[in-house]
Amino acid sequence: MKIETLAIHAGAAADPTTGSVAPPIHLSTNFIHGPASEEIHGYTYVRDKNPTQDRLETAMSALEGGEDALAFSSGMGATTAFFQTLAPHSHVIIPEDVYVHVRVLAATYFANWQLKFTSVDTQSPAAISAAVCPNTRVIWTETPSNPQMKIMDIPAAAKIARESGACLVVDNTFATPVLQRPLELGADVVMHSTTKYCGGHSDVQGGCLVFKQRAPLYDKLFHIRMVLGAVCSPFNSWLILRGLRTLPCRIERHSANAMAVAKALAQAKKVERVFYPGLPSHPGHEIAAAQMKLFGGMMSILVRGGWEEAVRVVSRVKVFQAATSLGGVESLIEHRASAEGEGSTSPRNLLRLSIGLEHPDDLIADLLQAMA
Ligand SMILES: *Cc1c(COP(=O)(O)O)cnc(C)c1O
């Protein structure tokens, strides 16, 4: 089945007791069991699993083409749980340009868990290869990366992971399964911040891990989630599931709008660089064209000048809103160096844009007036 059809029907079986077309939300935290705690209805306690979260997991694994999925309370909840599967002294490779709190997680907490890590420029398969050591267990990647829109060659990284016995994880938050299917390109696990495009309306937080094969990693993570507790609530599961229904439609429009904005900004005097993988000038354009269907709704730009000139543009927008996060229907703009704070690796004059579903002419006009 095509992804547009899966997005509508995966995890959407009509409720057998009422026939309701929209899925029910089961808010119950507990489920009746037998006198000696025998499971009767397939559920016991909400922190183990719950029926609404199950539907979301069915849908996420169908969309990514995995054998199973686990939903979490946030993208970072999913990420942290994943790293907690590792034995002490394991080594992890992470990208230099990676979602800020993955970098903070590694820098702040890996030592406590006796994990080692190396940050490398994952745009270069040679750099990944060079960083592999005998105890490398995970190659963590993000493509396109947040916020510099770097592109990593997933099949090339998969080859290195296979040869070194490491697990390849792709953070697919920016591309979504509509544009990029890492498990088909050789990845073992896909991570999502479903807070972003999957939810799609800036009103729910969630995370998800999708597994190419169910065992044994899935079982370990199911147990970690149950004990450590970063579960997705029934209501959040329901909202994310509802978001998934329109994901393919939204992503096509996000991508078309972003392409129009990127082309316009590439001509703007105030703009030094546009980082959008859909532009042939982007260093990762060819790899992105090979592994993505379209180029998505995210981009970043370097404003001519520095920190102050970039912040001035943000202060003058009228349609775009100055806010963090991304992937909602509304367009957002953010000066990443100030958002990331101390230790930020983003260029001082970088603005990240999440291109929404407004008309692209209005978005372009807004940015140009803000830069006038
Ligand atoms: C937001 C984000 C995360 C973290 O997800 P949360 O839901 O905010 O915890 C991870 N990776 C990427 C690429 C993100 O944009």
The ligand as an SDF file (V2000), in Angstrom:
LIG
                    3D

 15 15  0  0  0  0  0  0  0  0999 V2000
   12.7230   18.4880   18.5260 C   0  0  0  0  0  0  0  0  0  0  0  0
   13.6950   17.5130   18.0670 C   0  0  0  0  0  0  0  0  0  0  0  0
   14.1210   16.4740   18.9010 C   0  0  0  0  0  0  0  0  0  0  0  0
   13.6740   16.3510   20.3500 C   0  0  0  0  0  0  0  0  0  0  0  0
   12.3200   16.0570   20.4370 O   0  0  0  0  0  0  0  0  0  0  0  0
   11.3760   16.5200   21.6730 P   0  0  0  0  0  0  0  0  0  0  0  0
   10.0410   15.9870   21.2910 O   0  0  0  0  0  0  0  0  0  0  0  0
   11.4370   18.0280   21.7130 O   0  0  0  0  0  0  0  0  0  0  0  0
   11.9400   15.9140   22.8950 O   0  0  0  0  0  0  0  0  0  0  0  0
   15.0270   15.5550   18.3920 C   0  0  0  0  0  0  0  0  0  0  0  0
   15.4730   15.6450   17.1230 N   0  0  0  0  0  0  0  0  0  0  0  0
   15.0920   16.6270   16.2940 C   0  0  0  0  0  0  0  0  0  0  0  0
   15.6240   16.6700   14.9030 C   0  0  0  0  0  0  0  0  0  0  0  0
   14.1940   17.5930   16.7360 C   0  0  0  0  0  0  0  0  0  0  0  0
   13.8350   18.5800   15.9090 O   0  0  0  0  0  0  0  0  0  0  0  0
  1  2  1  0
  2  3  1  0
  2 14  2  0
  3  4  1  0
  3 10  2  0
  4  5  1  0
  5  6  1  0
  6  7  2  0
  6  8  1  0
  6  9  1  0
 10 11  1  0
 11 12  2  0
 12 13  1  0
 12 14  1  0
 14 15  1  0
M  END
$$$$
